[in-house]
Every structure is written in C-alpha cells, then in structure tokens.
Amino acid sequence: MEPMDGASPPCGSDEAFMREALREAEIAASEGEVPVGCVIVRDGEIIAREHNRREQLSDPTAHAEILALRAAGRAVGSWRLVGCVCYATLEPCCMCAGALSQARAARVVFGVPDPKSGGCGSIFDIAREQRLNHRLEVTPGILADECLGVLRTFFLMRRPAADADNG
C-alpha cells in the first residue's frame, strides 16, 4: 500500500519513535500493567504518549492506543488525526485498529504481532479492510526483539516459581 498523506518517515525515525513507545511499555510494566506503549506522531513530533492502564482504571478499553488517541485528539483539538502515525509496541487489537481507522490516522507501526488478538494483519486486518471508508498503512516488526523482550520479561516475572520449575 502506498504511503498516505506523506506520513512515511525514514526507517530511522520509525525506530526512534518506537523507542519512545518502549519507554511507555516499561512504565506500564513498572505499574503492574501489561507492558504495551504507544506514541502518536504528527509532522515528526510526538503529540501523545500512553501505556496500558486497564488495571489502574478498571477499564477494558484503557489500551495504550485508545488512551493515546484520546490525548492526541485533545492536543490537536479534533477527533480527526489525519496524517498522524501510531507507534505501538504490540500489534493493535481490533478495537484499537478500528479506533485508528475512525480517527483517520495515516499509518500504524508496531513492534510485535499479536497472534491472539491482532487487528492489523495477524487475525483480522481492520487497518486495511477495503470495505471501510478509511484504511491505514501498516508497518510491522520495528524493534520487534526489544518489544517482545519487554513482554516476555513481564510475564516471566509474574509466573509462579513452581511453573518456572516445571518448564
């Protein structure tokens, strides 16, 4: 798919912005949340950053992407986030991919695919669904090893010692 609205930055920029999303994921982990981080970028500048807060807010919709989209909307004064790029450490789920489409974001960049609930190609492909009135460019696999490492570490730390001994 061709870039939309000139939103495709050089690969080096993708890595730099994904590192910022990783910082958010690490904050989530330190707060006991599943470590997913997200930044929203417009014209090469971060306009919103967030991490998962489902436990803190007792809110099943408090995914990093949803919270970042809300903050980005406030930052630009509109729900229309035309030209914005979402960087998420984990592939957005169907809810988040749908919200990104509704926001008219240009692009989603993620680190690790999510084979259990991915909405940008792993299970569903909401981001590029031709029947929807807006589609996003999708760039997977940016800093995938680092993003996966944060998730693995988080879940290994929460696994009971007996489970670790049993393989």
C-alpha positions as CSV (number, residue, x, y, z in Angstrom):
1,M,0.0,0.0,0.0
2,E,1.3,3.4,-0.8
3,P,2.0,5.9,2.0
4,M,-0.9,8.2,2.7
5,D,-0.6,12.0,3.4
6,G,3.1,11.8,3.2
7,A,3.2,10.1,6.6
8,S,6.0,7.7,6.0
9,P,9.2,8.8,7.7
10,P,12.6,7.2,7.2
11,C,13.2,3.9,8.9
12,G,15.5,5.5,11.5
13,S,12.6,7.7,12.6
14,D,10.4,4.6,13.0
15,E,13.0,3.2,15.3
16,A,13.4,6.4,17.3
17,F,9.6,6.7,17.8
18,M,9.3,3.0,18.7
19,R,11.9,3.5,21.4
20,E,9.6,6.2,22.9
21,A,6.8,3.7,22.8
22,L,9.1,1.2,24.5
23,R,9.7,3.7,27.3
24,E,5.9,3.8,27.8
25,A,5.7,0.0,27.8
26,E,8.4,-0.1,30.6
27,I,6.3,2.4,32.6
28,A,3.3,0.1,32.2
29,A,5.3,-2.8,33.5
30,S,6.6,-0.9,36.5
31,E,2.9,-0.1,37.3
32,G,1.9,-3.8,37.0
33,E,0.1,-3.3,33.7
34,V,0.7,-5.4,30.6
35,P,3.7,-3.6,29.0
36,V,2.3,-2.0,25.9
37,G,3.3,1.5,25.0
38,C,2.1,3.9,22.3
39,V,3.1,7.3,20.9
40,I,1.2,9.3,18.3
41,V,3.3,11.4,15.9
42,R,2.2,14.3,13.8
43,D,4.6,16.2,11.5
44,G,7.6,14.4,13.1
45,E,6.7,15.4,16.6
46,I,5.2,13.3,19.4
47,I,1.8,14.7,20.3
48,A,0.6,12.0,22.6
49,R,2.2,9.1,24.6
50,E,0.5,6.5,26.7
51,H,0.7,3.0,28.1
52,N,-1.8,0.3,29.1
53,R,-3.9,1.4,32.2
54,R,-6.6,-1.3,32.3
55,E,-5.8,-2.3,35.8
56,Q,-5.4,1.2,37.2
57,L,-8.6,2.5,35.6
58,S,-10.6,-0.7,35.8
59,D,-11.4,-0.1,32.2
60,P,-11.3,-2.8,29.5
61,T,-10.8,0.0,26.9
62,A,-7.8,1.6,28.5
63,H,-5.4,0.2,26.0
64,A,-2.3,2.3,25.2
65,E,-3.5,3.1,21.8
66,I,-7.0,4.3,22.9
67,L,-5.6,6.5,25.6
68,A,-3.0,7.9,23.2
69,L,-5.7,8.6,20.6
70,R,-7.8,10.5,23.2
71,A,-4.7,12.6,24.2
72,A,-3.8,13.2,20.5
73,G,-7.4,14.4,19.8
74,R,-7.1,16.9,22.7
75,A,-3.7,18.0,21.5
76,V,-4.9,18.9,18.0
77,G,-8.4,19.9,19.0
78,S,-10.1,17.4,16.8
79,W,-11.0,13.7,16.6
80,R,-9.6,13.7,13.0
81,L,-6.0,12.7,13.3
82,V,-5.2,13.0,9.5
83,G,-1.5,12.5,8.8
84,C,-0.8,11.1,12.3
85,V,1.2,7.9,12.8
86,C,0.6,5.5,15.7
87,Y,3.6,3.6,17.1
88,A,2.7,0.7,19.4
89,T,4.9,-2.0,20.8
90,L,2.3,-4.7,20.3
91,E,0.0,-5.0,17.2
92,P,-3.2,-3.1,17.9
93,C,-6.2,-5.3,18.6
94,C,-9.5,-4.9,16.6
95,M,-10.8,-2.3,19.0
96,C,-7.6,-0.2,18.7
97,A,-7.3,-0.7,14.9
98,G,-10.9,0.3,14.5
99,A,-10.3,3.5,16.6
100,L,-7.2,4.3,14.5
101,S,-9.3,4.0,11.3
102,Q,-12.1,6.1,12.8
103,A,-9.6,8.8,13.7
104,R,-8.4,8.8,10.1
105,A,-4.8,8.1,11.2
106,A,-2.4,7.6,8.2
107,R,-0.3,4.8,9.5
108,V,0.2,2.3,12.3
109,V,3.7,1.0,13.1
110,F,4.1,-1.9,15.6
111,G,6.8,-4.0,17.1
112,V,5.4,-7.5,17.8
113,P,2.5,-9.2,16.0
114,D,-0.3,-10.4,18.3
115,P,-1.4,-13.9,17.2
116,K,-4.2,-13.9,19.8
117,S,-6.0,-10.6,19.1
118,G,-4.1,-8.7,16.4
119,G,-6.3,-6.4,14.3
120,C,-3.6,-5.3,11.8
121,G,-3.0,-8.5,10.0
122,S,-2.4,-11.3,12.5
123,I,-6.1,-12.4,13.0
124,F,-8.1,-9.6,11.4
125,D,-6.9,-6.8,9.2
126,I,-9.2,-3.9,10.3
127,A,-6.5,-1.4,9.4
128,R,-6.5,-2.4,5.7
129,E,-10.1,-3.6,5.3
130,Q,-11.3,-2.5,1.9
131,R,-14.9,-2.3,2.9
132,L,-14.2,0.5,5.4
133,N,-14.1,4.1,4.3
134,H,-10.6,4.7,5.7
135,R,-7.5,2.4,5.6
136,L,-4.1,2.7,7.3
137,E,-0.7,1.9,6.1
138,V,0.8,-0.8,8.3
139,T,4.4,-1.3,9.1
140,P,5.1,-4.3,11.4
141,G,8.3,-5.6,13.0
142,I,10.0,-2.3,14.1
143,L,12.3,-3.2,17.1
144,A,10.4,-6.5,17.4
145,D,13.0,-8.2,19.6
146,E,13.1,-5.3,22.1
147,C,9.3,-5.2,22.2
148,L,9.0,-8.9,22.6
149,G,11.6,-8.8,25.3
150,V,9.6,-6.4,27.4
151,L,6.5,-8.6,27.2
152,R,8.4,-11.8,27.9
153,T,10.2,-10.3,30.9
154,F,6.9,-9.1,32.3
155,F,5.1,-12.4,32.0
156,L,8.1,-14.4,33.3
157,M,8.3,-12.2,36.4
158,R,4.6,-13.0,37.1
159,R,4.8,-16.7,36.6
160,P,4.8,-18.6,39.9
161,A,8.2,-20.2,40.7
162,A,6.6,-23.7,40.6
163,D,5.5,-23.1,37.0
164,A,9.1,-22.0,36.1
165,D,10.5,-25.2,37.6
166,N,8.1,-27.3,35.5
167,G,9.1,-25.7,32.3
